[in-house]
C-alpha cells in the first residue's frame, strides 16, 4: 500500500522558523518551508513506491520551488535561497518527489482543473498525509471536498491533515525582526475535522438509508484506536459498542422482515443505552452528537408491541425498502388477526388460513369451493371470517397481495404496474391500515 504526502506550495517569501506539533519541535534547526519539517517527520522511513506530491502554480514554482526565486524589494536583485525542490532532495529519503503545475484558480474552470490534476495523482488505497498551510484561498475547502470524494472512489485512507499557523506568532513585519530561535509556529492537526465529515456522512447514511454499516465501522476503528493506546476500553465505549450492535440488529431485522424479532426487540434497552451514553463521558465524541437523532429515529418502537410492525413498515417505506414494507404489512396483519382469536401466530397452517379467509370474504366464495388449509380447517376459517379486523382490512390486504405478487415476479406478469404506481399504492395502503388499526 503506497503512501503519499500532499502539499500546495505558495508564493510568499517565507521566514525561517521552527515548527511545533503537539508541543514538540519537529526539527532542531529552523526551516523556511513547513513542508521540509513535515516530510522529515512523516516520510523519512517511506520507500520509493511512496510519493511526496507538491502542487504549485507557475508563480510558486519560480519563487519557491527553484533556487533564488524571490526578488529583493529594495535592490531588485534575486535573493539567495535554496528552493523547496532541492531542500527536499537534500533530505536524501527514498520516497519519490513529484511536482505538479496547477492553475492560479481565478475561474471556475481553473477550480475544476485543479480538482482533476490533484485527483488523478491519487492511487487506489493510498495512505495520505495532507499539508494545507499554503493552500490558496479556496483550496483548503477544495481539498476537503476532494478527499471525501476520493475516499469513496479510490478508497484512500487519510492519515493526517495539518496546518502550520505561522500567523499566530504575529504579523510578518513584527516577526521578521525576532531572533529565529523565538519563531516557533504551531502546527494544528485538522484530522478530527475530516473524521467529523466521515461521521456526518455515516450519520446521513443511517438516518436517510437505514444503513448502519458506516457508523459501525467508524465506532470499531475508534475503539481499536483507543485499545491500542490504553489497552483497556472505558465502560462508556463498551456500552457504545453494544448499542451500535443493537442498532445493526434492528436495521437488519427490518431489511430481512424478521417480524417476530421486531415485535419482541428490546427497545427499552436500546433507548436506555442511548440515554446513558448522552450522560456519559464518551470518548468517541462525534457519536455523542448523533444520539438525539438516533433516539428520535427509534422512539416510535415499544417493547412487546404488535404495532412495531406498522412502525417497521413506515421505516421501510421511508428508506425505499418497498418489498419489505409490503411483506411486513401483510404479515403483521395476519399476526394481529391470529392473536385476536387466540391462535398460534407461529403456526404456518393458521398463517395460511388468514389470507384464504380474506379471499373467501372478499370474493364471497361458497363453502363448497373452499380450498387448501381453509377447507381442511373449516371451523377455524369460520371463526376468522367473523373477525372484525379481518373484515376491516380485507380490501387493503387483497391490494397488498396483488402488489406483492407483481413485485415478487419482477413485473413480468401481464398487467404489471410501473414503480411509481406501486410506491403510491403501498403508501396509500399503509395509511389506510394505520387508520384502521
C-alpha positions in Angstrom: 0.0 0.0 0.0 1.6 3.3 -1.1 1.9 6.4 1.0 1.6 10.0 -0.2 2.4 13.4 1.3 0.4 16.1 -0.4 1.0 19.9 -0.2 0.4 23.1 -2.1 3.3 25.5 -2.3 2.6 29.2 -2.0 4.3 32.3 -3.4 5.2 34.3 -0.3 8.8 34.9 0.8 8.5 32.7 4.0 10.6 33.3 7.1 12.7 30.6 8.7 11.1 29.3 11.8 10.7 26.2 14.0 7.5 24.2 13.9 5.8 22.6 16.8 3.5 19.6 16.6 1.7 18.6 19.8 4.1 21.0 21.5 7.2 19.2 20.3 9.8 20.6 17.9 9.8 18.8 14.6 13.4 19.7 13.8 16.5 21.0 15.8 17.1 23.6 13.0 14.8 26.2 11.6 13.1 25.7 8.2 11.9 28.1 5.7 9.2 25.8 4.4 6.9 23.8 6.7 7.0 21.0 4.0 10.6 20.3 5.0 9.7 19.6 8.6 6.6 17.6 7.8 8.3 15.4 5.2 11.2 14.9 7.6 8.9 14.0 10.4 6.4 11.7 8.5 8.3 10.4 5.4 11.8 9.5 6.4 11.1 5.8 6.6 9.0 5.7 3.4 10.0 3.6 0.4 10.4 4.5 -3.2 6.9 3.5 -4.1 5.6 6.3 -1.9 5.5 9.9 -3.0 5.8 13.5 -1.9 3.5 15.4 -4.2 3.9 19.2 -4.3 1.3 21.2 -6.3 2.2 24.7 -7.3 1.4 27.5 -9.7 4.0 28.8 -12.2 4.5 31.8 -9.8 5.1 29.5 -6.8 7.4 27.4 -8.9 9.5 30.4 -9.9 9.6 31.9 -6.4 9.8 29.0 -4.0 10.3 25.7 -5.8 13.5 26.6 -7.6 16.6 28.3 -6.1 16.9 32.0 -5.7 13.4 32.7 -6.9 12.4 35.7 -4.7 13.3 39.3 -5.7 14.5 41.8 -3.1 12.1 44.7 -3.0 14.9 47.2 -2.2 17.7 46.1 -4.6 15.5 44.4 -7.2 18.0 41.5 -7.1 17.4 37.8 -6.6 17.7 36.6 -3.0 20.0 33.7 -2.2 17.8 30.8 -1.3 17.6 27.1 -1.6 14.2 26.3 -3.1 11.9 23.6 -1.7 12.8 21.2 -4.5 16.4 21.0 -3.5 15.6 21.1 0.2 13.5 18.0 -0.2 16.1 16.3 -2.3 18.8 17.1 0.2 16.9 15.1 2.8 18.1 12.0 0.8 15.0 9.9 1.6 13.9 7.0 -0.6 10.5 8.4 -1.2 9.8 9.8 -4.7 9.4 13.6 -5.0 7.0 14.9 -7.7 5.8 18.3 -8.6 2.6 19.2 -10.5 1.7 22.5 -12.0 -1.8 23.8 -11.2 -3.6 27.0 -12.5 -4.0 30.0 -10.3 -7.6 29.4 -9.5 -9.1 32.6 -10.8 -12.1 31.0 -12.6 -14.5 28.1 -12.1 -12.7 26.3 -14.9 -9.4 26.6 -13.0 -11.1 25.1 -9.9 -12.2 22.0 -11.8 -8.8 21.7 -13.5 -7.1 21.8 -10.1 -9.5 19.2 -8.8 -8.8 16.9 -11.7 -5.0 17.4 -11.5 -4.8 16.5 -7.8 -7.4 13.8 -8.0 -5.6 12.0 -10.8 -2.5 11.7 -8.7 -4.3 9.5 -6.1 -3.8 5.8 -6.4 -6.2 3.2 -5.1 -5.7 2.6 -1.3 -3.2 5.4 -0.9 -2.4 6.3 2.7 -2.4 10.1 2.6 -1.0 13.0 4.7 -2.0 16.4 3.7 -0.5 19.8 4.4 -2.9 22.8 3.8 -0.7 25.5 5.2 -0.1 27.5 2.0 -3.2 26.5 0.1 -4.5 29.5 -1.8 -7.9 31.0 -1.0 -10.5 28.2 -1.7 -8.0 25.3 -1.9 -8.4 24.0 1.7 -12.1 23.7 1.1 -11.5 22.1 -2.3 -9.1 19.6 -0.7 -11.6 18.8 2.0 -14.3 18.0 -0.6 -11.9 16.1 -2.8 -10.5 14.0 0.0 -14.0 12.8 1.0 -14.8 12.1 -2.7 -11.5 10.3 -3.3 -12.0 8.2 -0.1 -15.2 6.9 -1.6 -13.9 6.4 -5.2 -10.3 5.2 -4.6 -10.6 4.0 -1.0 -7.8 6.3 0.2 -7.0 6.4 3.9 -6.4 9.9 5.4 -3.7 9.6 7.9 -3.5 13.3 8.8 -4.3 16.8 7.8 -2.0 19.6 9.1 -1.9 23.4 9.1 1.1 25.5 10.3 -0.3 28.6 11.9 2.7 31.0 11.4 0.3 33.9 11.7 -0.4 33.0 15.3 3.0 34.5 16.1 2.0 37.9 14.8 2.4 40.0 11.6 5.3 39.3 9.3 6.6 42.9 9.8 6.9 42.1 13.5 8.1 38.5 13.5 10.8 39.1 10.9 12.6 41.2 13.5 12.6 38.4 16.0 15.6 36.2 16.5 14.8 32.9 14.6 15.0 31.0 17.9 11.8 32.7 19.0 9.9 31.8 15.9 8.0 28.7 16.9 4.9 28.2 14.7 2.4 25.6 16.0 1.1 23.0 13.6 -2.6 22.2 14.0 -3.8 18.7 13.4 -7.0 19.1 11.4 -7.6 15.4 11.1 -10.5 15.4 13.6 -12.4 17.7 11.2 -12.0 15.2 8.4 -13.2 12.5 10.8 -16.2 14.7 11.7 -17.1 14.7 8.0 -16.9 10.9 8.0 -19.3 10.8 10.9 -21.6 13.2 9.2 -21.7 11.1 6.1 -22.2 7.9 8.2 -25.0 9.6 10.1 -26.7 10.6 6.9 -26.4 7.1 5.6 -28.1 5.8 8.7 -30.8 8.4 9.1 -31.6 8.5 5.3 -30.9 5.0 4.2 -31.1 3.0 7.4 -27.6 1.7 6.7 -25.7 1.3 10.0 -22.5 -0.2 8.4 -20.6 3.1 8.1 -21.3 4.1 11.7 -20.4 0.6 12.9 -17.1 0.7 11.1 -16.2 4.2 12.5 -17.0 3.0 16.0 -14.9 -0.1 15.5 -12.0 1.9 14.2 -12.2 4.4 17.1 -12.4 1.6 19.7 -9.4 -0.2 18.1 -7.5 3.1 18.3 -8.5 3.6 22.0 -7.4 0.0 22.8 -4.0 0.5 21.1 -3.4 3.5 23.3 -4.9 2.5 26.7 -5.1 -1.4 26.5 -8.4 -1.1 28.3 -11.8 0.0 27.0 -13.8 2.5 29.1 -17.3 1.4 30.2 -18.9 4.1 28.0 -17.2 2.6 24.9 -18.3 -0.9 25.9 -21.9 0.4 26.1 -21.4 2.2 22.8 -20.3 -1.0 21.1 -23.3 -2.9 22.4 -25.7 -0.1 21.4 -24.4 0.0 17.8 -24.8 -3.8 17.7 -28.4 -3.4 18.7 -29.0 -0.7 16.0 -27.5 -3.1 13.5 -29.8 -5.9 14.7 -32.8 -3.6 14.3 -31.8 -2.4 10.8 -31.2 -6.0 9.6 -34.4 -7.3 11.2 -36.4 -4.8 9.1 -34.3 -5.4 6.0 -35.0 -9.1 6.2 -38.6 -8.9 7.5 -37.9 -10.6 10.9 -41.3 -9.8 12.2 -41.0 -11.7 15.4 -37.7 -10.1 16.3 -39.1 -6.7 15.5 -42.1 -7.2 17.8 -40.0 -8.7 20.6 -36.9 -6.5 20.2 -35.7 -4.9 23.5 -36.3 -1.2 22.5 -36.2 -0.2 26.2 -32.7 -1.4 26.5 -31.7 0.4 23.3 -33.3 3.7 24.4 -31.8 3.3 27.9 -28.3 2.7 26.5 -28.7 5.8 24.3 -29.8 7.9 27.2 -26.8 6.6 29.3 -24.4 7.5 26.5 -25.8 11.0 26.4 -24.9 11.5 30.1 -21.6 9.6 30.0 -18.1 10.9 29.3 -18.0 9.1 26.0 -14.5 9.1 24.4 -15.8 9.0 20.8 -17.3 12.5 20.8 -18.8 12.6 17.3 -21.2 9.7 18.2 -22.5 11.7 21.2 -23.7 14.4 18.9 -25.8 11.9 17.0 -27.6 10.3 19.9 -30.7 12.6 19.9 -31.1 11.9 16.2 -30.9 8.2 16.7 -33.3 8.3 19.7 -35.8 10.2 17.5 -35.5 7.5 14.8 -36.3 4.6 17.2 -38.7 6.4 19.5 -41.9 5.0 17.9 -41.0 1.4 18.7 -42.2 -0.1 22.0 -41.4 -3.3 23.8 -43.7 -6.3 23.1 -46.0 -4.2 20.8 -47.6 -5.7 17.7 -47.7 -2.1 16.4 -43.9 -2.3 15.9 -44.8 -3.9 12.7 -46.5 -0.8 11.5 -43.6 1.3 12.7 -41.2 -1.1 10.8 -43.3 -0.7 7.7 -43.2 3.1 8.0 -39.4 2.8 8.4 -39.2 0.5 5.3 -41.2 3.0 3.2 -39.1 5.9 4.3 -36.0 4.1 3.2 -37.3 2.8 -0.1 -37.5 -0.8 1.2 -40.8 -1.2 -0.6 -40.8 -5.0 -0.8 -40.0 -5.3 2.9 -42.9 -2.8 3.6 -45.4 -5.0 1.6 -44.3 -8.2 3.4 -44.2 -6.7 6.9 -47.7 -5.1 6.4 -49.3 -8.3 5.3 -47.6 -10.5 7.9 -48.3 -8.1 10.8 -52.0 -8.1 9.8 -52.0 -11.9 9.8 -50.3 -11.9 13.2 -52.8 -9.4 14.7 -55.8 -11.3 13.4 -54.5 -14.6 14.8 -53.6 -13.1 18.2 -57.1 -11.6 18.5 -58.5 -15.1 18.1 -56.0 -16.8 20.4 -54.4 -18.7 17.6 -50.7 -19.6 17.5 -49.1 -16.9 15.3 -46.2 -19.2 14.6 -48.3 -22.0 13.2 -47.8 -22.0 9.4 -51.2 -23.7 8.9 -53.0 -20.8 10.7 -51.0 -18.2 8.8 -52.1 -19.7 5.5 -55.8 -19.7 6.6 -55.9 -15.9 7.2 -55.2 -14.9 3.5 -57.6 -17.7 2.4 -60.3 -16.4 4.7 -59.8 -12.8 3.4 -60.1 -14.0 -0.2 -63.2 -16.0 0.7 -64.7 -13.0 2.3 -63.7 -10.5 -0.4 -65.0 -12.8 -3.2 -68.0 -14.4 -1.4 -66.6 -17.8 -2.2 -69.2 -20.5 -1.0 -68.1 -23.2 1.4 -68.2 -25.9 -1.2 -65.4 -24.2 -3.1 -63.0 -23.6 -0.2 -59.5 -24.9 -0.8 -56.3 -25.8 1.0 -56.0 -25.1 4.7 -59.3 -23.2 4.7 -61.1 -26.3 3.6 -59.2 -28.6 6.0 -59.8 -26.3 8.9 -63.4 -25.1 8.3 -64.1 -24.3 12.0 -61.0 -22.0 12.2 -61.9 -20.4 8.9 -65.4 -19.6 10.0 -64.1 -18.0 13.2 -61.7 -15.8 11.2 -64.4 -14.9 8.7 -66.3 -13.2 11.6 -63.3 -11.3 12.9 -63.9 -7.6 12.8 -60.3 -6.6 11.9 -60.2 -9.1 9.1 -63.3 -7.6 7.6 -61.9 -4.0 8.1 -58.6 -4.7 6.3 -59.7 -7.3 3.7 -59.6 -4.7 0.8 -56.2 -3.4 1.7 -54.9 -6.9 2.3 -56.0 -8.0 -1.2 -54.4 -4.9 -2.7 -51.2 -5.8 -1.0 -51.4 -9.4 -2.3 -51.7 -8.1 -5.8 -48.7 -5.8 -5.4 -46.7 -8.4 -3.6 -47.3 -10.9 -6.5 -46.4 -8.2 -9.1 -43.2 -7.3 -7.2 -42.1 -10.9 -6.5 -42.5 -11.7 -10.2 -40.3 -8.7 -11.1 -43.1 -7.1 -13.1 -43.1 -9.8 -15.8 -46.8 -10.7 -15.3 -49.5 -9.4 -17.6 -50.9 -6.1 -16.3 -47.9 -5.3 -14.2 -47.7 -1.8 -12.6 -44.9 0.7 -13.0 -42.8 1.5 -10.0 -44.4 5.0 -9.4 -47.9 3.4 -9.2 -46.6 0.7 -6.9 -45.0 3.2 -4.5 -48.1 5.3 -4.4 -50.4 2.4 -3.8 -48.2 1.0 -0.9 -48.1 4.4 0.8 -51.9 4.7 0.4 -52.5 1.2 1.8 -50.1 1.8 4.7 -52.0 5.0 5.7 -55.4 3.2 5.5 -54.2 0.2 7.6 -52.7 2.6 10.1 -56.1 4.3 10.4 -57.9 1.0 10.9 -55.5 -0.4 13.5 
